[in-house]
Every structure is written in structure tokens, then in C-alpha cells.
């Protein structure tokens, strides 16, 4: 198998292999905790809604904290960020263990501490996801991301199955005790293979709020990233019904805690099985076919779970559902990470998490409430229909991975010829770029320079427009505004080789002997 599709290529890197193994152990512990908390909630309350809220407690922090965590991962020491979050999670898991073993853990305390653990995971995940592939060459990133997805989904197979056995024999408290150990394993791996330090920069560091806005602005004005985020949100919101209602499905089948763990294990097993060949499938059929087939198969699996009470049939359907989920979600994740430049990659990961897991968390609560009101089967029918409808987004929002020149940062065209550099926080800053173009090329020039709007806005501009000089019709001025001088310096540094190619096309319209003239203005009043 060629390097471009071999799953094993990135595992030849010792640092990636170590982080991958220890990450898999951590994922197993997380899967055990989620299963035990959900089934404990069923035993304590008998409510499908409260059991589904466990999924919300696990994943809602991703929606609330992932983007700020992505900013911190892009701008601070990732090792310290990950280690601090893991130590806080160890403390929360240990407290949950003591409460449940002592018989003091009620529904509220279980949900609260699961939510705290979810917050810790949300804080560390963007930094870990963006750093775990650092030891791997860029051309092997899709395989590395697929390998991480396999570890995560293998954990969904192993973790809940183990948790079901431990739960049945020893109770929920000992399941939570195992989670403490697996979190410590992850912490040890970060100490042994710390993330690569950020490249040194003379630019002022981005602050949390400004960095958050930069990430959101980038996603909104990047058609590639925006399409991926919308698609994963639609897929996750509909698909969350099956995950959230697994406890109710297990109750309906009469299989108890071990059967619930086996349902989750089948989902994970299907995901692992398809992950072994996903690289070849993606290379042969393309991303849209993978996602489309995955959506159809997942919808059919929900219908099977709604229509039959035969346990083995549902288990087989869950195998196919896990394969479909893995195929689509791994494709979305790979496309997102490969389409973001280095300066915003952790934030792109975070926004992927916000879209996928935020929709998952809110969807879980919605589907759980709907199941309590109208019943399990009608809820799964509606979710399957919505999954199918979401596939229609492929036409207006197609998927693709960014090319190397679209994510590689370039050296700015022009030097800054200014008398005195302002303070970093001074602003807003207005930038004017003047072009005196060859006669008769106005329409083509305007069509070409209009394409500059997206990269200018994506990298930091809050306003962009092109003006024609009424006193000199062949002269045009491109004008954009940035919030501060520091933001303008960051904007200049973020231009990619693709942006520079576009600027070359714009400058090709200059009249013979003319050059681009750039002026900078800073607000005084």
C-alpha cells in the first residue's frame, strides 16, 4: 500500500505512536465513565431524558469551551494547558468515585461531576488534537487523523463493554475509579512526548477574546471550512438520536447493563473495522461518496433499532452504524484540519468540535425529551428522516481538503513604509492600496480584485471595499479596516501562497510602469 493511503505509516513515528496508545487508554476510560454514568442514571431515575442528559453533560462543554480552548492552544504553551486540564479531571473523577462508592452520589452530583470532567476534556482536546499529529509529515495527516479516530472508536467498543462487565460485578464506583487511572496515563504521555513549541514570533500575542473573534471570522470567510462545519453540524445533530437513546434501546431489548455496553461496543467495533480501510476507500471514491453513503447507512440503522426487538439484529445494525459514523466524522475532521493554516489550526479543530459536539449535546437532550413524550420508535423515525435530508447539503456546500498552497503562509509583498510604528492596541487602522490599471481592463480587474474580499476579511479585516477615483477613472483604491495595529500585523502575516497568487493576478492589470501604492491611516478621534 502506498504511503498516501497506508494507515500504518504515521505509527512508525515513536512520538505519535506513544501519544496514540496513551490517548486510546484515555478514550477507553472516558467511554467507561459515560456508559456507567448513563446506566447509573437509568437505575437511579428510570428516565430516558436524564439518561440522555449524561451525553449532554459530556459534550455540552465542547460547545461552551472548545473555541476559547482553541485560542489558548494556538497562543500558549500546549503542554501546560493539557497537563493542567488533566490534573483537574483526575480530581473530579476521584471525587465522583468516592461519592458513588460511599452511596452519596445522586443524579445531580453525578451529572455535575460528569460535566466538570467534560469541561476538562473540552479544554485539552483542541491542543491535543492539533499536537498529536505534529510528529507526522503533512502528507500523512489523513492517515494519522484516521488512526486517532480508530483509537477513539475502539475505545467506544472496549470502554463500554468493560464498563458493563465491571458495573454488573462491582458497581459504578469502580468504573469511575478506572477512569482516574486512565487519565493519569494520558498525563504521563504528555510529560514524555510534549507538544512542539509554537514558532517564535515578534508579533504581539493574541488575547483570548480577539483570538476567538479571529477564529470565527476565519471560519465565516473560508468557504472550505464553513462548508465542513455546517455539514458536520447537520450530521451530528441527526445522528445524536441513536447515541442518546441507546439506554432506552437496551431497556426495550431487555438486555440490561451488559447489553447496553454491547450496543456501544458494536458501534465502536464497526468504526474500528471501517477505519482500517478508510484511507483506501476515501482515495477511491472521494469524500462526498463516503459521507453520503455513511448518512444513508446510519439512517437505516436507526430505523432497524426502531422497528425490531430482536437483539442480534440490532447489534448487527449497530456495527454498520458505527462504520458509517466513523467514515463520515473522520472525513469531516480530516478535511477541517488539512484546510486550516498553522496559525488557526487549533481553532479550526475547536470549531469542528463546537459544530459536531455542540449539535450532538443539544440533539441528545432534544431526542431524549422527544422519546419521553412521543416514544422511542417515532423519535428514531424522525431522526432518520432528518439524517437523509441533511445529505442534500452536498450540492450548496461541497467538501474538499485545502491544497498545500492554500494553507502555507507567505512573506508579505510590501514593506511597511511608515514614519513611526503605532502601539499594538492603537486603531482602528485603515489601509488603502492604490492601483492605476491599463485602459479597457476595468471589468476584468474588478472581477479579479473582488476575490480579495474573502482573504482580507478571513485574516482580520472588519470592512473591505473597492473605490473608483472619479478624478482619474483608471485609478482604483482597495480599502479595508482592521481593529488595531496588532491585528493588522497579524493579518499581513496570515496571507497564504494562494493569496499571494491572487495578488499577482490583480497586479497584472497595472498599467505599464505603474506600481501598487499602499497607505496606512490610524484613527485619532
C-alpha positions, 0 to 999 in steps of 0.5 A: 500500500502506498504511503498516501493511503497506508494507515500504518505509516504515521505509527512508525513515528515513536512520538505519535505512536506513544501519544496514540496508545496513551490517548486510546487508554484515555478514550477507553476510560472516558467511554467507561465513565459515560456508559456507567454514568448513563446506566447509573442514571437509568437505575437511579431515575428510570428516565430516558431524558436524564439518561440522555442528559449524561451525553449532554453533560459530556459534550455540552462543554465542547460547545461552551469551551472548545473555541476559547480552548482553541485560542489558548492552544494556538497562543500558549504553551500546549503542554501546560494547558493539557497537563493542567486540564488533566490534573483537574479531571483526575480530581473530579473523577476521584471525587465522583468515585468516592461519592458513588462508592460511599452511596452519596452520589445522586443524579445531580452530583453525578451529572455535575461531576460528569460535566466538570470532567467534560469541561476538562476534556473540552479544554485539552482536546483542541491542543491535543488534537492539533499536537498529536499529529505534529510528529507526522509529515503533512502528507500523512495527516489523513492517515494519522487523523484516521488512526486517532479516530480508530483509537477513539472508536475502539475505545467506544467498543472496549470502554463500554463493554468493560464498563458493563462487565465491571458495573454488573460485578462491582458497581459504578464506583469502580468504573469511575475509579478506572477512569482516574487511572486512565487519565493519569496515563494520558498525563504521563504521555504528555510529560514524555512526548510534549507538544512542539513549541509554537514558532517564535514570533515578534508579533504581539500575542493574541488575547483570548477574546480577539483570538476567538473573534479571529477564529470565527471570522476565519471560519465565516470567510473560508468557504472550505471550512464553513462548508465542513462545519455546517455539514458536520453540524447537520450530521451530528445533530441527526445522528445524536438520536441513536447515541442518546437513546441507546439506554432506552434501546437496551431497556426495550431489548431487555438486555440490561447493563451488559447489553447496553455496553454491547450496543456501544461496543458494536458501534465502536467495533464497526468504526474500528473495522471501517477505519482500517480501510478508510484511507483506501476507500476515501482515495477511491471514491472521494469524500462526498461518496463516503459521507453520503453513503455513511448518512444513508447507512446510519439512517437505516440503522436507526430505523432497524433499532426502531422497528425490531426487538430482536437483539442480534439484529440490532447489534448487527445494525449497530456495527454498520452504524458505527462504520458509517459514523466513523467514515463520515466524522473522520472525513469531516475532521480530516478535511477541517484540519488539512484546510486550516493554516498553522496559525488557526489550526487549533481553532479550526479543530475547536470549531469542528468540535463546537459544530459536531459536539455542540449539535450532538449535546443539544440533539441528545437532550432534544431526542431524549425529551422527544422519546419521553413524550412521543416514544422511542420508535417515532423519535428514531423515525424522525431522526432518520428522516432528518439524517437523509435530508441533511445529505442534500447539503452536498450540492450548496456546500461541497467538501474538499481538503485545502491544497498545500498552497492554500494553507502555507503562509507567505512573506508579505509583498510590501514593506511597511513604509511608515514614519513611526510604528503605532502601539499594538492596541492603537486603531482602528487602522485603515489601509488603502492600496492604490492601483492605476490599471491599463485602459479597457481592463476595468471589468476584468480587474474588478472581477479579479480584485473582488476575490480579495474580499474573502482573504482580507476579511478571513485574516482580520479585516472588519470592512473591505471595499473597492473605490473608483477615483472619479478624478482619474477613472483608471485609478482604483483604491482597495480599502479595508479596516482592521481593529488595531495595529496588532491585528493588522500585523497579524493579518499581513502575516496570515496571507497564504501562497494562494493569496499571494497568487491572487495578488499577482493576478490583480497586479497584472492589470497595472498599467505599464510602469505603474506600481501598487501604492499602499497607505496606512491611516490610524484613527485619532478621534 
